[in-house]
Amino acid sequence: MTEKKYNLDAEEQEILDTFNRGEWLSKGENLDKYKEAAKQTFVKNHRINFRVSEKDFRSIQVEARKEGIPYQTLVSSVVHKYLSGRLKEV
């Protein structure tokens, strides 16, 4: 197996070396809490109904088809990215 080479600074290299030597151990603290938080991040249990113009609706459908996802998933993704500050303005 070929080892990947990265451009790491000294601190990053030290962290990688200690990890590779098995010096990092999980204590499992709050593991269930973090698992539940991760699970809840992707639970979609609320419905929102709103109206858009015919033109916008068709554009949403076209973009969703390009991405290979349902249009509802595309809209949900856009809302999530906006609220988390990851939606970039062009």
Residue, then its C-alpha position, 0 to 999 in steps of 0.5 A: m500500500t502506497e503512503k500518501k504524502y501531504n505538505l504538513d507543518a511541524e505541528e501537523q506532522e507531529i499529530l499525524d506521527t502520534f496518531n500513526r503510533g497509536e498514541w490517540l485513544s478514544k475515551g468514548e466520553n459523550l459518544d451517545k450524545y454526539k451520535e444522537a446529535a449527528k442523527q438529528t442533523f439529518v432528520k426531516n420531521h417538519r413540513i413547510n409549504f410556500r408558494v413560488s412562481e411557475k418560472d422559479f418552480r420550473s427552474i428548481q426542477v431543472e436544477a434538481r434534475k441536473e443534480g440527480i436529486p428530488y426538487q424538495t431535497l434541493v430546496s431543503s439543501v439551499v435553506h440549510k446552506y443559507l442558515s449555516g452561512r455556507l450559501k455563496e452569493v454570485 
